[in-house]
Amino acid sequence: MVQRVMLTTKQAAAYLGTTTGTMRQWRHTGYYNIPHIKSGINCYYSIEALDEFKANRLLFKAKSKPEILRQAERRIEVDHL
């Protein structure tokens, strides 16, 4: 059985270069939907989920705000003209 490396909110915030307060705000408001596991009052994030978030940050935000994805698509189309 493969064990996943799980980070606390504080560790995940440091890994992403943000603060624990920002991580909590993203989690509670749904601003970014980073997969996590809640255990009591603690939340844990996998390295894989954080790496995917870093690689696709705009898409994570766009899940709750489709207009952002549309804007990004328009910018890509304009850049390729």
Helices and strands as residue ranges (DSSP letters): E 6-8, H 9-16, H 20-29, E 37-39, E 42-46, H 47-55, H 57-62, H 66-79
